[in-house]
Amino acid sequence: MFIDSVKITLASGDGGKGAVSFRREKHVPLGGPDGGDGGNGGDIIFICDNNTHTLVNFKGKKELRAQNGAAGMGRNKNGKKGENLELIVPEGTQVIDAQTNEILLDLTKEGQREVFLKGGKGGLGNTHFKHATNQRPDYAQPGIKGESRLVRLELKLIADVGLVGFPNVGKSTLISVVSNAKPEIANYEFTTLTPKLGLVDVDEYNSFVMADIPGIIEGASGGKGLGLAFLKHIERTSFLLFVLDPLREMPLKEQFIVLRNELEKFSKELFGREFGIMISKSDSVNLGVDFAEAIAENVVNLKDYLKSIENPQSFLIEVSSLEKTGLKELKFMLLEEIKKLRGR
């Protein structure tokens, strides 16, 4: 199950109270104070782990708390510190204040460890309050309360290349043949119900991560279909690959315009991201001469339009994932673009 957004209250542990105690020993009739300090409360700590891929472990949980510190005891024995609560999350997880939408933590690197909420400090025992005019203090400090915060955890996938396209245009098939990802593939809309990450090996020394984002439809930025829920995952990608389908009733040019419009409505930054275009199902020219000519004209119209826009595409390539034609060229083109971006 893919869970990429949860709301939860997190609380660090309370500090333990200090002890009020006096020495009670034979032959020591005037024993002084010996109350120990309370232990500190446990912290809330986030740990980024690339072996975790969803936030499903938080599903159905309303509150998570670190352990409280133990109270101090007599004979100057301090209370035990409360255990920290370590929360394992995938790379790309953001911790957001649920009320202000402020991003409090952004966990993007394997092994990243962040203390989110500090536990409350333990109270001082009465030993600390003895002085010349008060030899028998009968009070101690209570522990300080821990912190509590209502947050929203959001997962935004981190990938080098994000696939953008309408449902059922060949994105799942592409990622299944160029990477180690194995998405479900079928001939109906919204086959991909969750984003998929795949590692693409280009050669012995180079690879990159590709994300298959569920299909975007017109109106996705306004909440239609599945697109809005997953558009956010494209935000983390360095380079966009638009996958256009010549077999759709909508011309290639119109497909591209609609997809770009949805991106612009969702994020101006995303709209300005560098991109390439892949025309899928290039084997469809085998359907006949007339059909092949129609597709060729369709491609020409798209190329003419691309010349007129700002931030032009880095490349345009025709690929058949089924016949495995154009795949090697596509991988090297993507690698070159990623290297340029990494070098900046």
C-alpha positions as CSV (number, residue, x, y, z in Angstrom):
1,M,0.0,0.0,0.0
2,F,1.4,3.4,-1.0
3,I,0.7,6.1,1.6
4,D,2.2,9.5,0.9
5,S,0.4,11.8,3.3
6,V,-0.5,11.5,7.0
7,K,-1.5,13.8,9.8
8,I,-0.3,13.0,13.3
9,T,0.4,14.6,16.7
10,L,4.0,14.0,17.9
11,A,5.0,14.6,21.5
12,S,8.4,14.3,23.2
13,G,8.6,12.9,26.7
14,D,8.0,14.9,29.9
15,G,10.9,15.4,32.3
16,G,10.7,13.4,35.5
17,K,10.1,15.2,38.7
18,G,13.0,15.7,41.2
19,A,12.8,13.8,44.5
20,V,12.2,15.2,48.0
21,S,14.2,12.9,50.3
22,F,16.4,13.1,53.4
23,R,19.1,10.7,54.6
24,R,17.7,8.2,57.0
25,E,20.7,6.4,58.5
26,K,21.5,5.1,61.9
27,H,23.8,7.4,63.9
28,V,23.0,10.2,61.5
29,P,20.2,12.0,63.3
30,L,20.4,15.2,61.2
31,G,20.7,13.7,57.7
32,G,20.6,16.3,55.0
33,P,18.6,16.3,51.7
34,D,19.4,13.5,49.2
35,G,16.7,13.8,46.6
36,G,17.9,12.9,43.1
37,D,17.1,14.7,39.8
38,G,14.4,13.5,37.4
39,G,15.4,12.1,34.1
40,N,15.0,14.0,30.9
41,G,12.1,13.1,28.6
42,G,12.8,11.2,25.3
43,D,13.2,13.1,22.0
44,I,11.3,12.7,18.8
45,I,13.9,11.8,16.1
46,F,13.4,11.4,12.4
47,I,15.7,9.0,10.5
48,C,15.8,8.9,6.7
49,D,16.1,5.4,5.3
50,N,16.0,4.5,1.6
51,N,14.8,1.0,2.4
52,T,11.5,2.5,3.4
53,H,9.2,3.6,0.5
54,T,5.9,4.7,2.0
55,L,4.5,6.3,5.2
56,V,2.2,3.2,5.7
57,N,3.6,2.6,9.2
58,F,1.9,5.8,10.3
59,K,-1.5,5.0,8.9
60,G,-4.3,5.0,11.4
61,K,-2.1,6.5,14.2
62,K,-3.3,9.8,15.7
63,E,-0.5,10.4,18.2
64,L,3.0,9.1,18.9
65,R,4.9,9.9,22.1
66,A,8.4,9.5,23.3
67,Q,8.9,8.0,26.8
68,N,8.7,10.3,29.9
69,G,11.7,10.6,32.1
70,A,11.6,8.7,35.4
71,A,11.3,10.6,38.7
72,G,14.4,11.1,40.9
73,M,14.8,9.0,44.1
74,G,16.4,9.2,47.5
75,R,20.1,8.6,48.1
76,N,20.8,11.0,45.2
77,K,19.7,8.6,42.6
78,N,18.7,10.3,39.4
79,G,15.8,9.2,37.3
80,K,16.4,7.3,34.1
81,K,16.1,9.3,30.8
82,G,13.0,8.5,28.7
83,E,13.7,6.5,25.6
84,N,13.8,8.5,22.4
85,L,11.1,7.7,19.7
86,E,12.9,7.2,16.4
87,L,10.6,7.5,13.4
88,I,11.9,5.9,10.2
89,V,10.7,7.7,7.0
90,P,11.6,7.4,3.3
91,E,13.8,9.8,1.4
92,G,11.8,12.8,0.3
93,T,9.6,13.1,3.4
94,Q,8.7,16.5,4.6
95,V,7.5,17.3,8.1
96,I,5.0,20.2,7.8
97,D,3.2,22.2,10.5
98,A,-0.5,21.1,10.0
99,Q,-1.8,24.5,10.9
100,T,0.6,27.0,9.2
101,N,1.9,24.7,6.4
102,E,5.4,25.7,7.3
103,I,8.0,23.1,6.3
104,L,9.8,22.1,9.5
105,L,12.0,19.3,8.2
106,D,13.0,18.1,4.7
107,L,14.5,14.6,4.8
108,T,16.3,14.0,1.5
109,K,19.4,12.0,2.3
110,E,20.0,8.4,3.3
111,G,21.0,8.2,7.0
112,Q,19.9,11.8,7.7
113,R,19.0,12.1,11.4
114,E,17.1,15.1,12.8
115,V,16.0,15.7,16.4
116,F,12.5,17.2,15.8
117,L,11.2,17.6,19.4
118,K,13.4,17.7,22.5
119,G,12.3,15.9,25.6
120,G,11.4,18.0,28.7
121,K,14.2,18.6,31.2
122,G,14.1,16.6,34.4
123,G,13.4,18.5,37.6
124,L,16.1,19.1,40.2
125,G,15.9,17.1,43.5
126,N,15.9,18.9,46.9
127,T,19.6,18.3,47.3
128,H,20.2,21.4,45.0
129,F,18.2,23.7,47.2
130,K,20.1,23.3,50.5
131,H,21.9,26.4,51.6
132,A,23.0,28.1,54.9
133,T,19.5,29.4,55.8
134,N,17.6,26.3,54.7
135,Q,19.3,23.1,55.7
136,R,16.2,20.9,55.1
137,P,14.5,22.0,51.8
138,D,11.2,20.1,51.5
139,Y,10.6,20.9,47.8
140,A,12.0,19.9,44.4
141,Q,11.4,20.9,40.8
142,P,8.7,19.2,38.7
143,G,9.9,18.0,35.4
144,I,9.4,20.3,32.4
145,K,6.7,19.1,30.0
146,G,7.8,17.8,26.6
147,E,6.8,19.5,23.3
148,S,3.8,18.6,21.2
149,R,3.0,19.4,17.6
150,L,0.4,18.5,15.1
151,V,2.2,17.8,11.8
152,R,1.6,16.5,8.3
153,L,4.1,14.0,6.9
154,E,4.3,14.2,3.1
155,L,6.3,12.1,0.8
156,K,7.6,13.5,-2.4
157,L,9.5,11.0,-4.4
158,I,13.1,11.9,-5.4
159,A,14.1,11.0,-8.9
160,D,16.3,12.2,-11.7
161,V,13.6,11.8,-14.4
162,G,9.9,12.2,-13.9
163,L,7.6,10.8,-16.6
164,V,4.7,13.1,-17.4
165,G,1.8,12.0,-19.6
166,F,-1.9,11.1,-19.9
167,P,-3.0,7.7,-18.6
168,N,-2.2,4.6,-20.7
169,V,0.3,6.3,-23.0
170,G,3.1,3.8,-22.3
171,K,4.9,5.2,-19.2
172,S,4.5,2.0,-17.2
173,T,5.7,-0.1,-20.2
174,L,8.7,2.2,-20.6
175,I,9.8,2.1,-17.0
176,S,9.4,-1.7,-17.0
177,V,11.8,-2.3,-19.9
178,V,14.5,0.3,-19.0
179,S,14.6,-0.2,-15.2
180,N,14.2,-2.7,-12.4
181,A,10.6,-1.4,-11.6
182,K,7.7,-3.8,-12.3
183,P,4.5,-1.7,-12.5
184,E,1.2,-3.4,-13.4
185,I,0.4,-2.9,-17.0
186,A,-3.0,-3.2,-18.6
187,N,-5.0,-1.6,-21.4
188,Y,-7.2,0.7,-19.3
189,E,-7.0,4.1,-17.8
190,F,-5.1,4.7,-14.5
191,T,-3.3,1.4,-14.5
192,T,-0.7,3.0,-12.3
193,L,-2.3,4.0,-9.1
194,T,0.9,4.7,-7.2
195,P,4.2,6.4,-8.3
196,K,6.9,3.9,-9.1
197,L,10.7,4.4,-8.9
198,G,13.1,2.5,-11.1
199,L,16.9,2.4,-11.4
200,V,17.9,2.8,-15.0
201,D,21.4,1.3,-15.8
202,V,22.8,3.1,-18.8
203,D,26.2,1.5,-18.8
204,E,28.7,-0.1,-16.4
205,Y,29.4,3.2,-14.6
206,N,26.2,5.3,-15.0
207,S,22.7,5.1,-13.8
208,F,19.8,7.3,-12.8
209,V,16.4,7.0,-11.1
210,M,13.2,7.3,-13.1
211,A,9.8,7.9,-11.6
212,D,6.5,6.8,-13.2
213,I,3.9,9.3,-12.1
214,P,0.2,8.2,-12.4
215,G,-1.4,9.7,-15.5
216,I,-2.4,13.3,-15.5
217,I,-5.7,14.4,-17.2
218,E,-6.9,17.8,-18.1
219,G,-8.1,19.5,-14.9
220,A,-5.7,17.5,-12.7
221,S,-4.4,20.7,-11.0
222,G,-8.0,21.4,-10.0
223,G,-8.5,18.0,-8.5
224,K,-9.8,15.9,-11.3
225,G,-8.6,12.3,-11.7
226,L,-5.5,11.1,-9.9
227,G,-3.1,13.7,-11.2
228,L,-3.4,16.3,-8.4
229,A,-2.5,13.7,-5.7
230,F,0.7,12.8,-7.5
231,L,1.7,16.1,-9.3
232,K,3.7,16.9,-6.1
233,H,6.0,13.9,-6.8
234,I,7.2,15.5,-10.0
235,E,8.5,18.5,-8.0
236,R,11.5,16.6,-6.8
237,T,12.6,15.4,-10.2
238,S,15.5,17.1,-12.0
239,F,14.3,16.5,-15.5
240,L,10.9,15.9,-17.0
241,L,10.1,13.5,-19.8
242,F,6.8,14.1,-21.5
243,V,5.4,10.8,-23.0
244,L,3.0,11.4,-25.8
245,D,0.8,8.8,-27.5
246,P,0.2,9.1,-31.3
247,L,-2.8,6.6,-31.0
248,R,-4.8,9.0,-28.8
249,E,-7.6,10.9,-30.4
250,M,-6.0,14.1,-29.1
251,P,-3.2,15.3,-31.4
252,L,0.4,15.2,-30.0
253,K,0.5,19.0,-29.9
254,E,-2.7,19.3,-27.9
255,Q,-1.5,16.5,-25.5
256,F,1.7,18.5,-24.8
257,I,-0.2,21.8,-24.4
258,V,-2.7,20.3,-21.9
259,L,0.0,18.6,-19.8
260,R,2.2,21.8,-19.7
261,N,-0.9,23.9,-18.7
262,E,-1.6,21.5,-15.8
263,L,2.0,21.8,-14.6
264,E,2.0,25.6,-14.9
265,K,-1.2,25.8,-12.8
266,F,0.3,23.5,-10.2
267,S,3.8,25.1,-10.0
268,K,5.5,27.9,-11.9
269,E,8.9,26.3,-11.0
270,L,7.8,23.0,-12.4
271,F,6.6,24.6,-15.6
272,G,10.1,26.1,-16.1
273,R,11.9,22.8,-15.6
274,E,14.0,21.4,-18.5
275,F,12.3,18.6,-20.4
276,G,12.5,16.2,-23.3
277,I,9.7,14.6,-25.3
278,M,9.2,10.9,-26.1
279,I,6.6,9.8,-28.6
280,S,5.6,6.3,-27.6
281,K,4.3,3.4,-29.6
282,S,6.4,4.2,-32.7
283,D,5.6,0.7,-33.8
284,S,2.1,1.9,-34.6
285,V,3.4,3.0,-38.1
286,N,3.0,-0.7,-38.9
287,L,-0.8,-0.2,-38.9
288,G,-0.7,1.0,-42.5
289,V,0.7,3.7,-44.9
290,D,-2.2,6.1,-44.3
291,F,-1.9,5.8,-40.5
292,A,1.9,6.3,-40.7
293,E,1.5,9.5,-42.8
294,A,-1.1,10.8,-40.3
295,I,1.3,10.3,-37.4
296,A,4.2,11.9,-39.4
297,E,2.0,15.0,-39.9
298,N,1.1,14.9,-36.3
299,V,4.8,15.0,-35.3
300,V,5.6,17.8,-37.7
301,N,2.8,19.9,-36.1
302,L,4.2,19.3,-32.7
303,K,7.8,20.2,-33.8
304,D,6.5,23.5,-35.4
305,Y,4.8,24.4,-32.1
306,L,7.8,23.6,-30.0
307,K,9.9,26.1,-32.0
308,S,7.5,28.9,-30.8
309,I,7.7,28.3,-27.0
310,E,10.1,29.5,-24.4
311,N,12.3,26.9,-22.6
312,P,12.3,24.5,-25.6
313,Q,12.7,20.8,-25.2
314,S,16.1,19.3,-25.0
315,F,15.3,16.5,-27.4
316,L,12.4,14.7,-29.1
317,I,12.6,11.0,-29.8
318,E,10.3,8.3,-31.1
319,V,10.4,5.1,-29.1
320,S,8.7,1.7,-29.1
321,S,9.0,0.0,-25.7
322,L,7.4,-3.2,-27.0
323,E,9.8,-3.6,-29.9
324,K,12.6,-2.0,-27.8
325,T,13.6,0.5,-30.5
326,G,15.0,3.8,-29.5
327,L,15.5,2.8,-25.8
328,K,19.3,2.9,-25.8
329,E,19.3,6.3,-27.5
330,L,16.7,7.6,-25.0
331,K,18.7,6.4,-22.0
332,F,21.9,8.1,-23.2
333,M,20.0,11.3,-24.0
334,L,18.5,11.4,-20.5
335,L,21.9,10.7,-18.9
336,E,23.4,13.6,-20.8
337,E,20.7,16.0,-19.5
338,I,21.1,14.7,-15.9
339,K,24.9,15.2,-16.1
340,K,24.4,18.8,-17.2
341,L,22.0,19.4,-14.3
342,R,24.2,17.7,-11.7
343,G,27.2,19.8,-12.9
344,R,25.5,23.1,-12.2
